Amino acid sequence: MSTATPREVVERLLHLTAEGPAEGMADPFAEDAVFEMPFLPPGTPQPEPGREAFRAHLKAAVGLQEFDSVDDVHIHETTDPEVVVAEYRLHGRVVATGKRFASHHVMVTRIRDGLIIHSRTYANPLDNAIAFDAVHDLLTGLTTS
C-alpha cells in the first residue's frame, strides 16, 4: 500500500471540501491533528485539536452552510517535503438565507505518513461576515476588543 504524497492529500481535502461541510472532511487528518484559524472573528474560539473534534465541528456546520465548489486553486510545494500551501476560493450558500458566498483561503498544512498533522487556515473574515449578514457584529467586536 502506497502513502499519498502531501500534495495528493491536500488535493483530496479540497475535493472533499467542495462537497461539504461533511464529516468525511476529517478523514485526511491524523487522530491528534492541530487546527489553527488565526483570522476567526473576535470572540470565536479556536478549533479544538484532534480529528474527532474537527469531525464534530463539521457535523455542526452542516445545517449552517453548504459548499458546492472550490476553484482558483494554487498548490505550492515547499522546500520542506511535509509542508504544502494551498490557495483557493470556496463557493457555497448560507442555508438559513440562501445567500451565496465565495470565501478566499490560504491553508498551510503539514502532512506526515499520508495524514495532515497540522493545518493553519487563513480566511478573509469579511467574506464570512458578509455572507452571514454579520458585518455589524464583526465591526463591533473589533472596536470593543
C-alpha positions as CSV (number, residue, x, y, z in Angstrom):
1,M,0.0,0.0,0.0
2,S,1.5,3.3,-1.0
3,T,1.1,6.5,1.0
4,A,-0.3,9.6,-0.8
5,T,2.1,12.4,-1.3
6,P,1.4,15.6,0.7
7,R,0.2,17.3,-2.5
8,E,-2.3,14.5,-3.1
9,V,-3.6,14.7,0.5
10,V,-4.3,18.4,0.1
11,E,-5.9,17.8,-3.3
12,R,-8.2,15.2,-1.7
13,L,-9.1,17.5,1.2
14,L,-10.0,20.3,-1.3
15,H,-12.1,17.8,-3.2
16,L,-13.9,16.8,0.0
17,T,-14.3,20.4,1.0
18,A,-16.1,21.2,-2.3
19,E,-18.8,18.8,-1.3
20,G,-19.1,19.8,2.4
21,P,-19.2,20.6,5.0
22,A,-19.3,16.9,5.7
23,E,-17.8,14.7,8.4
24,G,-15.7,13.0,5.7
25,M,-13.6,16.1,5.5
26,A,-12.0,15.0,8.8
27,D,-10.7,11.7,7.2
28,P,-7.4,13.1,5.8
29,F,-6.4,14.3,9.3
30,A,-4.3,12.5,11.9
31,E,-6.1,11.5,15.1
32,D,-4.2,14.2,17.1
33,A,-4.1,16.9,14.3
34,V,-3.8,20.5,15.3
35,F,-6.0,23.1,13.7
36,E,-5.4,26.9,13.7
37,M,-7.6,29.6,12.2
38,P,-5.9,32.9,13.1
39,F,-8.4,35.2,11.4
40,L,-11.6,34.0,13.1
41,P,-13.9,36.8,14.2
42,P,-13.3,38.3,17.7
43,G,-14.7,36.1,20.4
44,T,-14.8,33.0,18.2
45,P,-12.9,30.1,19.9
46,Q,-10.1,28.3,18.0
47,P,-11.0,24.8,16.9
48,E,-10.1,22.1,19.4
49,P,-7.3,19.7,18.4
50,G,-8.0,16.2,17.1
51,R,-9.7,14.6,14.1
52,E,-12.8,13.8,16.1
53,A,-13.2,17.4,17.4
54,F,-12.9,18.6,13.8
55,R,-15.5,16.0,12.7
56,A,-17.9,17.3,15.4
57,H,-17.3,20.8,14.2
58,L,-18.1,19.8,10.6
59,K,-21.2,17.9,11.7
60,A,-22.5,21.1,13.5
61,A,-21.8,23.2,10.4
62,V,-24.0,21.0,8.1
63,G,-27.1,23.0,8.9
64,L,-25.4,26.4,8.6
65,Q,-23.8,26.4,5.2
66,E,-23.4,24.3,2.1
67,F,-20.3,24.2,-0.1
68,D,-20.6,23.4,-3.8
69,S,-17.2,24.1,-5.3
70,V,-13.6,25.1,-4.8
71,D,-11.8,27.0,-7.6
72,D,-8.9,29.3,-8.2
73,V,-6.7,26.6,-6.6
74,H,-3.0,27.1,-6.4
75,I,-1.0,24.4,-4.6
76,H,2.6,25.2,-3.6
77,E,5.0,22.6,-2.5
78,T,7.8,23.9,-0.3
79,T,11.4,23.0,0.5
80,D,10.1,21.1,3.5
81,P,8.7,17.9,2.0
82,E,5.9,17.7,4.6
83,V,4.6,21.3,4.1
84,V,2.1,22.2,1.3
85,V,0.4,25.6,0.9
86,A,-2.9,25.8,-0.8
87,E,-4.7,29.0,-2.0
88,Y,-8.3,28.5,-3.0
89,R,-11.8,30.1,-3.2
90,L,-14.7,28.2,-1.6
91,H,-18.2,28.7,-3.0
92,G,-21.4,27.9,-1.2
93,R,-24.5,29.3,0.4
94,V,-25.8,30.1,3.8
95,V,-28.6,27.6,4.5
96,A,-30.9,29.9,6.5
97,T,-31.0,32.7,3.9
98,G,-29.9,31.1,0.7
99,K,-27.3,33.8,0.3
100,R,-24.4,32.8,-1.9
101,F,-20.8,33.3,-0.9
102,A,-17.2,33.0,-2.2
103,S,-14.6,32.8,0.5
104,H,-10.8,33.1,-0.1
105,H,-8.5,30.9,1.9
106,V,-4.8,30.2,2.3
107,M,-4.1,26.9,4.1
108,V,-0.7,25.8,5.3
109,T,-0.6,22.1,6.0
110,R,2.0,19.7,7.4
111,I,1.5,16.1,6.3
112,R,3.2,13.0,7.6
113,D,2.6,9.4,6.6
114,G,-0.3,10.5,4.4
115,L,-2.2,12.4,7.1
116,I,-2.5,16.1,7.9
117,I,-0.9,16.6,11.3
118,H,-1.2,20.4,11.4
119,S,-3.4,22.8,9.5
120,R,-3.4,26.6,9.7
121,T,-6.1,28.3,7.6
122,Y,-6.3,32.0,6.9
123,A,-9.7,33.1,5.6
124,N,-10.9,36.7,4.9
125,P,-13.2,37.4,7.9
126,L,-15.1,39.9,5.8
127,D,-16.2,37.2,3.4
128,N,-18.0,35.3,6.1
129,A,-19.3,38.4,7.8
130,I,-20.9,39.5,4.5
131,A,-22.3,36.0,3.8
132,F,-23.9,35.7,7.3
133,D,-25.0,39.4,7.4
134,A,-22.7,39.9,10.4
135,V,-20.6,42.9,9.3
136,H,-22.0,45.0,12.1
137,D,-21.1,42.3,14.7
138,L,-17.6,42.0,13.2
139,L,-17.1,45.7,13.4
140,T,-18.5,45.9,17.0
141,G,-16.2,43.0,18.0
142,L,-13.2,44.8,16.5
143,T,-13.9,48.1,18.3
144,T,-14.6,46.5,21.7
145,S,-11.7,44.0,21.7
